[in-house]
Amino acid sequence: LRGADLRGADLRGATLHRAKLKLVDLSQAILTQANLSESDLSRANLRDSQLTRANFRDASLHMADLRGATIVSADFLDADLTGAIFN
C-alpha cells in the first residue's frame, strides 16, 4: 500500500500487522484500536488522525507526521519514532 491515499478512512479495529504503509496518507483516519504492530509507516501522514488504543509495537514511524493526532493509550513499545513530528 506504499503511497496509498487513505485520508479519512475508518479503520477502527483493523488488523494491519506487518503492513507496508510507507508514505501512506492516513490524515484524519480513524485508527482506534487498530493493530499496526511491526508495520512500516515511515514518512506516513497521520495528521489529525484518531489513534486511541492503537497498537504500534515494533512499528517504524520514522519521519511520520503525527501533528494534531489524538493519541490516547496507544502502544508505541519498541517503535521507531526517529524524526517523527508531533507538533
C-alpha positions as CSV (number, residue, x, y, z in Angstrom):
1,L,0.0,0.0,0.0
2,R,3.0,2.3,-0.4
3,G,1.9,5.8,-1.0
4,A,-1.9,5.0,-0.9
5,D,-4.4,7.7,-0.2
6,L,-6.4,6.6,2.9
7,R,-7.4,10.0,4.0
8,G,-10.4,9.9,6.4
9,A,-10.6,6.1,6.2
10,D,-12.4,4.4,9.1
11,L,-10.0,1.6,10.1
12,R,-11.4,1.1,13.6
13,G,-10.2,-2.2,15.0
14,A,-8.4,-3.1,11.7
15,T,-5.6,-5.7,11.7
16,L,-2.7,-4.2,9.7
17,H,0.1,-6.3,11.4
18,R,3.4,-6.1,9.4
19,A,1.7,-3.8,6.8
20,K,3.9,-1.9,4.3
21,L,2.4,1.6,4.7
22,K,5.4,3.7,3.8
23,L,4.4,7.2,2.5
24,V,0.7,6.4,3.0
25,D,-1.7,9.3,3.6
26,L,-3.7,8.4,6.7
27,S,-4.6,12.0,7.6
28,Q,-7.9,12.3,9.5
29,A,-8.2,8.5,9.5
30,I,-9.8,6.6,12.4
31,L,-7.4,4.0,13.7
32,T,-8.9,3.5,17.1
33,Q,-7.9,0.0,18.4
34,A,-6.2,-0.8,15.2
35,N,-3.2,-3.2,15.2
36,L,-0.3,-1.8,13.3
37,S,2.4,-3.7,15.1
38,E,5.6,-4.3,13.2
39,S,4.3,-2.2,10.3
40,D,6.3,0.2,8.3
41,L,4.7,3.7,8.5
42,S,7.9,5.6,7.5
43,R,7.1,9.1,6.3
44,A,3.3,8.4,6.6
45,N,0.9,11.3,7.1
46,L,-1.1,10.7,10.2
47,R,-2.1,14.3,10.8
48,D,-5.3,14.8,12.7
49,S,-5.9,11.0,12.9
50,Q,-7.5,9.2,15.8
51,L,-5.0,6.8,17.4
52,T,-6.8,5.9,20.6
53,R,-5.7,2.5,21.9
54,A,-3.9,1.7,18.6
55,N,-1.0,-0.8,18.7
56,F,2.2,0.4,17.1
57,R,4.6,-2.1,18.9
58,D,7.8,-2.6,17.0
59,A,6.4,-0.4,14.1
60,S,8.5,2.1,12.2
61,L,7.2,5.6,12.2
62,H,10.4,7.1,11.1
63,M,9.8,10.7,9.9
64,A,6.0,10.2,10.2
65,D,3.8,13.3,10.6
66,L,1.6,12.9,13.7
67,R,0.6,16.6,14.1
68,G,-2.8,17.1,15.6
69,A,-3.3,13.3,16.1
70,T,-5.4,12.2,19.0
71,I,-3.1,9.7,20.9
72,V,-4.7,8.2,24.0
73,S,-3.5,4.9,25.5
74,A,-1.7,4.0,22.2
75,D,1.1,1.4,22.5
76,F,4.4,2.5,21.0
77,L,6.6,0.0,22.8
78,D,9.9,-0.5,20.8
79,A,8.5,1.6,17.9
80,D,11.0,3.7,15.9
81,L,9.8,7.3,16.2
82,T,13.1,8.8,14.9
83,G,12.3,12.1,13.3
84,A,8.6,11.8,13.8
85,I,6.8,15.1,14.0
86,F,4.2,15.6,16.8
87,N,3.8,19.4,16.9
